[in-house]
Amino acid sequence: MIDKKFEDNIKQLIKILKKEKLSSIKVSNNKGSIEISNLNNSNRIDKNIDNNILEKKSLPTEAVQQSNIDIESINSPMVGVVYLAPKPNSAVFIKKGQKIKKGATICLIEAMKTFNEIKSDKDGIISNILVKSGEPVEFGQPLIELK
């Protein structure tokens, strides 16, 4: 059985999926992850939400309760390859547990042979880094989570 707060979080993810016209959305933390896909029929997701469409992909109750603690993500503004440091042998821009301010550089995304600095759009403490240096990212994909 899915509790009310978890169901509300799922409905918010579905709204984001539709609003941003994404084919899927995935949210992760250190307790687990959940992925919702738009199966070329956005109405199908709405109809099935009450029928446990998330059966085996739901987070443990403890993680659901933790997810309600003001955790926000900073998402990729573009498609490209993410880099967590300015150069291969340099220190990373951010670390888990680090306090960051709005405007701080969190990573670089290479798109069309151009390196774009991605800056934080809010203040917070980094609770999780969701990407690895050198991996491809999609538009809207969460890069980091902030408390």
Phi, psi and omega in degrees: 000138181265131180282164187301314181297319179296316179299319178297319177298320179296317180297324176295319178297320179296319177299317178297316180304313181289314184300316182274359180055046180270154176276333176201162177219137181230132178237132182229152166214186185289352180264339182164191180211163177219141178229134178239131180242142173269108187276051181058018178206090186300332179292331181298321179297314180300317182295325187268355184301324180279351181257028177055053178297347184261006186347280187272354182260004182285150180282154174299153182307319180300320180290324178297315179296320179293326182293342179279356179274091174012057174262125179241154178246156170252123187256156179292129178275000184200170174270138178170201178247129183270143175228130184269355178226154181291331178219159183306322183258012181271165175290151180289155179294320186223157176224153177302133180091352181284141175272130179235155179253157175303133180097350179288139177289128180254334179188178172242146172235122178271122177222126180054045177063021177239133178267122182250126176286129176256122184250151177292138177260010179202162174277155175166182176248130182290116179263338181197138173255118191265357181233161177244147180301133178092357181265150179288146176232156179250162176302131177084355180290131178297132179262312179219161174246139179241146171263000000 
